[in-house]
């Protein structure tokens, strides 16, 4: 099978998976494994790869997502325990006293927390800091969790432009320049993006308010946007609550978050230790601990299986080099007459392409090819890199080929199809605004 046919197979695989997810035909894990298995079979049948080679690719892909899956398992358990003990109830009450029923204030607070949390450039840690803290407040005010995710990913996409962020460092390495120097080039665009992220929170805060968020439970129920606890659930919550251990649990949670940001150990290990301490102190005894773990196992297993399945997909396409062939085909489709507009073209297309290319394949596969194409038309490599980094970053955390995306939707209790539907057009608009800012400041020229 030649490179073009492999690229076509790659695009077909991705489009079918996205269609299955958006149409809710099957759960993500089955879509990733099923469609990837068909693609792998075609490549084996045509003699492109042997069964052994494909097995190696899949093994590497699953290994790449296993740490995120492990992180999700233990983070869900940890925050589930903190919810059971009643930690978030007191935090919510304190926040409610500050913002009251100010829906816009809650949305703005979400944006600020996400920006601060993403200073380390870690998508997983930002989701873990922001969503468990804000989701109970959203539920109490009857705000949609899809809005929480939209505000988060918009703020995170802009903050991810920092020089120590993955995309900026990858692009800088391809250009063989200092990451800080590349960041200084795109900084004005990032400042515009930060303003847009704040305006995003304010705008969607007003949208939620107009829908009835922040109002009394009766109206919220009429709007169909409130979860009513049963008497049994309320009794269970009271039975598991540990109000006398509030200080311990608050300190433990704070220490876990600090370790996530500053301690150079795997994030999942931090949550493993946190879970051990939380269970031993709050729920001594194997029987009770077993009960707590089982109560949170459903969502954790579902999302972990999705992440492992996504690893199969990434192994099939990325580790096999198919995504590199896809990048070459995309570059070859650009007409010679449009070569000088390459930064503009790739900037506009970056958000849709993010759904198909993971971070490594985008910057290590597509960027070098486009730099070569752009050189024929006098396009400066740094302008291409800036357009790709800034515009692509806006959509990083809505992409189904980015493992952290599944962590975010899992913590928020949102289907990935709903997340993509709610966020895609908005983040695409933010991306284009940032690109227009680049044009206005003379950072991107053609």
URQUICOR-V496817 format. One record per residue. N is the residue number from 1. RES is the residue in one small letter. PSI is psi as a letter, one per 30 degrees, with the letter a starting at -180 (* if undefined). Layout:
N/RES/PSI
N/RES/PSI
This chain:
1/x/k
2/x/l
3/x/e
4/x/e
5/x/e
6/x/e
7/x/e
8/x/e
9/x/e
10/x/e
11/x/e
12/x/e
13/x/e
14/x/e
15/x/e
16/x/e
17/x/e
18/x/e
19/x/e
20/x/e
21/x/e
22/x/e
23/x/f
24/x/h
25/x/e
26/x/l
27/x/l
28/x/e
29/x/e
30/x/e
31/x/e
32/x/e
33/x/e
34/x/e
35/x/e
36/x/e
37/x/e
38/x/e
39/x/e
40/x/e
41/x/e
42/x/e
43/x/e
44/x/e
45/x/e
46/x/g
47/x/g
48/x/e
49/x/l
50/x/l
51/x/e
52/x/e
53/x/e
54/x/e
55/x/e
56/x/e
57/x/e
58/x/e
59/x/e
60/x/e
61/x/e
62/x/e
63/x/e
64/x/f
65/x/f
66/x/e
67/x/e
68/x/e
69/x/e
70/x/e
71/x/e
72/x/e
73/x/e
74/x/f
75/x/e
76/x/e
77/x/e
78/x/e
79/x/f
80/x/e
81/x/e
82/x/e
83/x/e
84/x/e
85/x/f
86/x/g
87/x/e
88/x/f
89/x/e
90/x/e
91/x/e
92/x/e
93/x/e
94/x/e
95/x/e
96/x/e
97/x/e
98/x/e
99/x/f
100/x/b
101/x/g
102/x/j
103/x/e
104/x/e
105/x/e
106/x/e
107/x/e
108/x/e
109/x/e
110/x/e
111/x/e
112/x/e
113/x/e
114/x/e
115/x/e
116/x/e
117/x/f
118/x/g
119/x/f
120/x/f
121/x/g
122/x/j
123/x/e
124/x/e
125/x/e
126/x/e
127/x/e
128/x/f
129/x/e
130/x/e
131/x/e
132/x/e
133/x/e
134/x/f
135/x/e
136/x/e
137/x/e
138/x/e
139/x/e
140/x/e
141/x/g
142/x/h
143/x/k
144/x/k
145/x/f
146/x/e
147/x/e
148/x/e
149/x/e
150/x/e
151/x/e
152/x/e
153/x/f
154/x/e
155/x/e
156/x/e
157/x/e
158/x/e
159/x/f
160/x/f
161/x/f
162/x/l
163/x/f
164/x/g
165/x/k
166/x/e
167/x/e
168/x/e
169/x/e
170/x/e
171/x/e
172/x/e
173/x/e
174/x/e
175/x/f
176/x/h
177/x/l
178/x/k
179/x/e
180/x/e
181/x/e
182/x/e
183/x/e
184/x/e
185/x/e
186/x/f
187/x/e
188/x/e
189/x/e
190/x/e
191/x/e
192/x/e
193/x/e
194/x/e
195/x/e
196/x/e
197/x/e
198/x/e
199/x/e
200/x/e
201/x/e
202/x/e
203/x/e
204/x/f
205/x/e
206/x/e
207/x/e
208/x/e
209/x/e
210/x/e
211/x/f
212/x/g
213/x/k
214/x/f
215/x/a
216/x/l
217/x/e
218/x/e
219/x/e
220/x/e
221/x/e
222/x/e
223/x/f
224/x/h
225/x/h
226/x/k
227/x/k
228/x/k
229/x/k
230/x/l
231/x/e
232/x/e
233/x/e
234/x/e
235/x/e
236/x/e
237/x/e
238/x/e
239/x/e
240/x/f
241/x/k
242/x/i
243/x/e
244/x/f
245/x/g
246/x/e
247/x/e
248/x/e
249/x/e
250/x/e
251/x/e
252/x/e
253/x/e
254/x/e
255/x/e
256/x/e
257/x/e
258/x/e
259/x/e
260/x/e
261/x/e
262/x/f
263/x/k
264/x/i
265/x/l
266/x/k
267/x/e
268/x/e
269/x/e
270/x/e
271/x/e
272/x/e
273/x/e
274/x/e
275/x/e
276/x/e
277/x/e
278/x/e
279/x/e
280/x/e
281/x/e
282/x/e
283/x/i
284/x/k
285/x/k
286/x/e
287/x/e
288/x/e
289/x/e
290/x/e
291/x/e
292/x/e
293/x/e
294/x/e
295/x/f
296/x/g
297/x/e
298/x/d
299/x/e
300/x/e
301/x/e
302/x/e
303/x/e
304/x/e
305/x/e
306/x/e
307/x/e
308/x/e
309/x/e
310/x/e
311/x/e
312/x/e
313/x/e
314/x/e
315/x/e
316/x/e
317/x/e
318/x/e
319/x/f
320/x/f
321/x/g
322/x/e
323/x/e
324/x/e
325/x/e
326/x/e
327/x/e
328/x/e
329/x/e
330/x/e
331/x/e
332/x/f
333/x/f
334/x/j
335/x/k
336/x/e
337/x/f
338/x/g
339/x/e
340/x/f
341/x/g
342/x/e
343/x/e
344/x/e
345/x/e
346/x/e
347/x/e
348/x/e
349/x/f
350/x/e
351/x/e
352/x/e
353/x/f
354/x/f
355/x/f
356/x/f
357/x/k
358/x/l
359/x/e
360/x/e
361/x/e
362/x/e
363/x/e
364/x/f
365/x/e
366/x/e
367/x/e
368/x/e
369/x/e
370/x/e
371/x/e
372/x/e
373/x/e
374/x/e
375/x/e
376/x/f
377/x/g
378/x/g
379/x/k
380/x/k
381/x/e
382/x/e
383/x/e
384/x/e
385/x/e
386/x/e
387/x/e
388/x/e
389/x/e
390/x/e
391/x/e
392/x/e
393/x/e
394/x/f
395/x/g
396/x/e
397/x/g
398/x/f
399/x/k
400/x/f
401/x/g
402/x/j
403/x/e
404/x/f
405/x/e
406/x/e
407/x/e
408/x/e
409/x/e
410/x/e
411/x/e
412/x/f
413/x/h
414/x/k
415/x/k
416/x/e
417/x/e
418/x/e
419/x/e
420/x/e
421/x/e
422/x/e
423/x/f
424/x/e
425/x/e
426/x/e
427/x/f
428/x/e
429/x/e
430/x/e
431/x/e
432/x/e
433/x/e
434/x/e
435/x/e
436/x/e
437/x/e
438/x/e
439/x/e
440/x/e
441/x/f
442/x/g
443/x/e
444/x/k
445/x/l
446/x/*
